[in-house]
Amino acid sequence: MPRRSRVLSGTLIATALLLTSVGVGTVAANADTGTAAAPAVHAAHTAHAMAVSTAASPEDPDGDGYIPANPPVTGVTPSTKEPPHRYFHEFQANCSVSHTAPDDPVVHPGQPGKSHDHTFMGNTTTDAGSTTASLDAGDTTCLAPGDRSAYWMPTMYDGDRPVLPVGPQVIYYKAGVTDYTSVRPFPKGLRYVVGSPLQSAQQFRAHRGFVEGWECGDSFFNVEFPADCPDRQDVQVNIRFQAPSCWDGRNLDTPDHQSHMAYPVVNPGTNNNICPAGHPVALPMIEFKMAFPVNGDLSRVRLAGGASYSFHYDFFNAWDERTLKALVDHCIVGGLQCNARGHDETHPEAGAALNEHYELP
């Protein structure tokens, strides 16, 4: 996710973060493909002063923050093809909350208790010491047993009471590029952070991953928690937030946990969304759609990482490779709108990728 210099001076780290602050995807697009820069409102989508992790871990024994893919993906150029139009090309990973803990195996690997509190979904074993191997050996709260990935976000509080999503939450896997047929499965062990607890309200709103912000009832696109949230049993606070979907093909992680990934850019010749040349590998675009069981007066609601606009999340891929490939090929590449079985109710003739137990047939 070849490994760069093993020594990053403070100056180099600051420079790397400064480059990140103007948008990794935009820089790569302009320098490598000549495509137009993203709109200015999105230019700061990674300007979050993300902490650089340099702690040693089982997967990064020298502690330089780079975890190389083995093997790397080479010889890929961003696809400019335009396949037949499909309104949907996605499937869901439905995963429930398993536990909370002040751990973060991506930003603070091997350092239990160092993070603000996180709410974990998917793999039930996720903690500060989690590795690809430990997640592979773990259990999962996801409907598909093959999804042993770890998903986490800052814990929400109403005063001092944790507010935990109830039941399977919706984690979409979509095509982020126009050529949905070019999307390939995540490499095992890929991990990244979307957003930052240190982002400002403006950075949160301008983030490329911002979809509808905080919503409740008829109130949408909020940076702050909605003030007019109906006090009804059937109402919850929701958020949708999208991850970058273009990979550099070399690193499973980088010191800032973001620069190995990039958002698609617009090809000025076709107006299609393509991956930038520096991140040419199209992967599924994850979209969190979280529902928190709180409503009415939200004046005491906060996130463990800070204000409402400090929302962010982490992903650590530990899917069974055959299961993930089956879902990506059938649903994303196949242009379907699938549930967690890989079944599209509007196209029953296409069948399903998984059986009634959410496993490969």
Disulfide bonds with the S-S distance in Angstrom:
Cys95-Cys142 2.04
Cys216-Cys229 1.93
Cys246-Cys275 2.14
Cys331-Cys338 2.29
